[in-house]
């Protein structure tokens, strides 16, 4: 009975959120001071309303929670704000031998795709501490459906139980495993992307660097508001340190859980932006949120890849905040931005030459 009531309450909250944040008038009334621009950018009215509602509800900062509490909080928030699961995708789970234990992968196969489809190894976000393949179930399904690709969503080990470099080691092992699965899942080994958001964007960029010259190499890296520089030296870390969901305190907390209290912040496996030359030649789609402390490092990474001769498409969604792709179920502006990213990936995958397709976007 209690579980039924809890599910009912959750569904009521979700429907109310959808109606509230889809109403321009309600959003304007809630937006408050966030109508003022920061760094010349103004947050969309629906996300401004969400920020205000979080304040009114006294939403706890991640940095005040235990890792277990943070995982539960993130899972519930994502479920509340997610889209509906697409109905044209079949999902199943497989396991492979990771560096220290069996690792789980959820596989999303769009119905009706032909042989030799493109594929994506997806690495979820969550600051290396929260999130898992179940939290990212809906977004992984939509990515597969929209891009008509087979998505392999990796359940890598989480900190602080497993600290750096457990996570990049798991990703590298997953890539090696994926190479052995081309016939089992009938995907095109020449059209396999590595993709991730936030901390997953960091791990994806690192994997692209480490596998760029292998025989089985990523054809594309897709980085969504990625974390790329643990020195936090970029201006956006100061101008956007408070007020837009991802705060400086929470970033510090995530990094401490992941890499300990005194990490080598310039270590290239921790800060892919600071990797030594030459940078890898893996074409890149990089998407940033305008009101995100990580914004400037994403732009700097795009510039560094371009300087190395790598095809790059960089787009900033100036009115978005960090994590907007997980808010697309209730926030119309976030949904439009998320759909645009999926559409661009689909367009690139349809091309016979992925590098040329990325260059053509710019």
N, C-alpha and C positions, 0 to 999 in steps of 0.2 A: 504493500500500500504506500509506504513512504517513498519507494523508488518511483512509483507511478505519479505521485504528487510532484516529486522533484522534476520528472520529465515534463509534466504538464506546465509547471511554473517556468521551466526553461523555454518551452515553446511559446508561451505567452510573452515572455521577455523578448524573444527573438522577433516575434511579429510586431510588437510595439516598437522595437528599435528600427525595424524596416520601414514602418509607417512614419516614424518621427524623422529619421534622417533622409527620407525621400521627400519631405515637405520643405520647400524653399523658405516659407515663412517661419516655420518652427526653427529651422537652422539659423536663420538670421537673428531671431530672438535670443537664441542660445549662444551665438558666436562671441559676443562680448568683445573684449580687448583684442582678440585675435583677428579682428577685421583690419588691424594695423599691420602694415608690411614689415617684414624682417629681412634684411639683406636684399631689399627690393622685391621680395616675394611675399605673396599673400596666400595663406592656407585656404583651401576650398571651404565653402560654408558648411558642407556636411561633415567634414573632418573637424572643423572648428567646433561644431555642435557636439561631436563625440568627445573632444577634449574637455569641453565644459561639463558634459555629463559625468565624465570620469572624476573631475574635481568635485562636483556636487555629491557624488557617491562615496567620496573619500577613498578612491582606488589606491591601494598600497603600492609604493614603489618597490620594484624588484629587489633593490638593494637592502630592503628591510626584511626580506623573506629568507627562509631556508631553501635550498635547491628543490626539495620535495614540494614545498608550498608554491614555489615559483612555477614548477611544472604543472601543477594542478590549475593555477591561476591562468597560465598561458593557454592551456588546453581548453578551458572553459571559455575564455575570451575569444579564441579563434573559432570555436564551434558556434558561438553566438553571432559572429560576424561573417561566417562563411556563406558561399553560394550553395545552391542545391547540387547534390552529386549528379554529374552527367549520366544519362541512361544508355549511352552508346559505347560504353567502355567496360570490358571484362577485367576483373582484378583477381590476382592470385598471389600467393606468398611462396617465396623460395628461400633457401638458406645456403650459405657457402662458408668455407673455412677461412675465417679472418686471422689476423696475426696472433690473437690470444684466445679467441672463442668463435663459435658459430655466429655469423652476422645475418640479419634478416633483410630481405629486399622485397618490397611490394612491386609487382609488375602490372602495368596498366596497358592493355591492348585495345585500341579502338576497333570496333566491329567493322568488317568490310575492308580493312586495309589489305593490300596485296602483298606479295612476297617482296623481300628486300626493302622493307620500309625503313625510314630513318629511326634513330633511337636516341634517347637522352638518359644519361646517368644523373639523377637529381639528388642534390645534397641539401637537406633542409636547414633552415636557420634556427635561431633560438639561443644565440650567444654561446654555443658549444655546451650549454647546460640544459636548456629546455627544448621542447619540440621533439617529435619523432615521426615515423612514417604514418602513424594513425592520425596525429594532429594535422598532418599535411595531406591527408587522404583526398579531400575534395579538390584542393588546388592541383594535386598531381593528376587527378582524373581529368580536370579541365585542360591541363597542359597537353595531355595525350590526345584528348578529343579535338582540341583546336589545331594542334600542329600535325595531326594524323601521324603521330610517331609512337613508338613503344617507349614508355617511361619506366625506368628502373629507379625506384625511390629507396635510398640507402638508409638503414637504421644503424648509423655508426654509434660507437660508444660515447657516453656523455661524461663531462666533468661535473663535479670534482672527483667522482669515484674513479674516473680514468682521465688523467690529465694529459696535456700536450707532451709528446706528439702522437698520442693514441689516435686522435681523430684524423690527421692527415695520413697516418699509416693505414687506417681502415679504408680511407678513400682510395689510396693507391692499390690496396689489395682488391677492392671492388672493381677497379679498372682492369686489373690483370684477370680477374674472374670473368668480367664481361667479354673480354677477348675470346674466351673459350665458349661463349654462348651464341655466337653468330649463327650457327646452324640450328641450334635448339629453338631459338626464337625467330629465326629467319629475318634478321635485319641486315641492312647494308653496312658493312664495316667501314666504308668510306664516308658515311653520313651519320656519325655518332657524335653527339654534343655532350659536354659536361656543363651542368647548370646548377645554380644555387642562389639563395637569397641570404643577405646579411652574413652571419658566420659561415653559412653554406657557400656564399659568394667568395669568401676568403679561401675556403678549402677548394673550391672549384678553380680559382685562379692559380692556386698553388699546384693543383693536379695538372692543369694545362702546362705550367712551366716544367714540371718534372717529367711529363710524357711527350713533350713537344717534338722530340726527335726520335721517338720509338717507331717501330714498324706499324704498330697499332696505336695511332695517335688521335686525339680529339680533332674532329673537323671544325669544331666551333666551341667557344666558351661563351656562356650566357650568364652574366653577373648582374644580379638585382640588388640594388642598394648594398653593395658589398663592403665588408670590413677589410681594409687592405694595409693599414699602417698603425701598428700598436704604439707608436710614439705619440699619437694624438697631436701632431704638430700643426695641423692645418687649421685655418682660420674658422671654419664652420664649427669646429669643436668648441670654440669660445662663444661665437655669436648665437649658437643654437643649443647651448648646454642645458637649458631648462625650457619646459613648456610645451614640448611637442612629442610626448610619449617616451621616446628614447632620450634619457638624460645622461649627463656626464657621470653622475653617481652610479647609474645602472651599468654604463659601459665599464667603469672601473671595477664594479662587482663581477661582471661577467669575465673580464680578463683575469682577475684574481682567482676565480674558480677554475679557470681553464689552464692558466700557466703559472699559478703560484703568486706569492706576494712580491717577488723581485725578479721578474723574468728579464731576459735579454730582449728588450722590445724591438731591437733592430735585426733579430734573427730572421733570415729570409723565409723560413717556414711559418713564422708568426706574422711577418709583415711582407706579403708578396710584392708590395710596391717597392720595397727596398732591395729586391733581388739584384745580384750583380749582373752586369752586361755579359753576353748579349741576351736580350729579352727573347722569349719564345715567339715563334711565328705561328700562332694559333688564332685565326680570325675571331673577333670578339664583338658581341652585342653587350653593351654596358648601359644599364638603366639606373638613374639616380633620382632621389626625391629631393625637391628643392629645400624643404624645411627639415633636414636630417643632418645631425652632426657629422655623418660619414660622407656627406655630399662631395666635399672638396677632394677627398682622397680618391673617390671614384673618377672624378674628372682628371686628376693627376695621373691615374693609372692609364686612362684612355690616351692621354697625351704621350705617355712614355711608350706605350705600344706603337702608336703612330710613328714616333721618332725612330723606332726600330724597324719600320717598314711593314708593320702588321696591319692588315685591313681591320678597321674598327668602326662600328657605328655606336655613337654615344648620344643618349637622349636624357634630358632632365625633365621630369614632371614637376614644374616649378611650384605647383600648389599642393603637392603631396607631402606626407610625413613618412618616416621610417615605418615599414611594415604594412604599407597600404594594400599590398596584394592580398593580405589576409583579412582585409576589411571590405572586400568587394561585394559581399552578400548584402550589406546594408547601406553602404555609402556609394551613391551613383557615380561620383567623380572618380573614386578609387576603382570602381568596376570598369569605367571607360579606359583608364590608364592600364589596368591589368589586361583587358582585352586587346589593347594596342600591342602590348609586349608579345602576347600569344600570336597575334596576327603577323607580326614581323618575323617571329621564329618560323611560322608556317611558310611565309613567303621565301625565306632563305632556304628552307628544306626542299622547296619545290624546284629550286634551281639545280642545274647540272653541275655548276661550279660554285661552291659555297663561298669561297674567298671573293670571287667576282661579285656574287650577290651582295655580300656585306659591303664591298666597296661601292656598289651602285646605290646603296641606301644613303651614303654620305653625299 
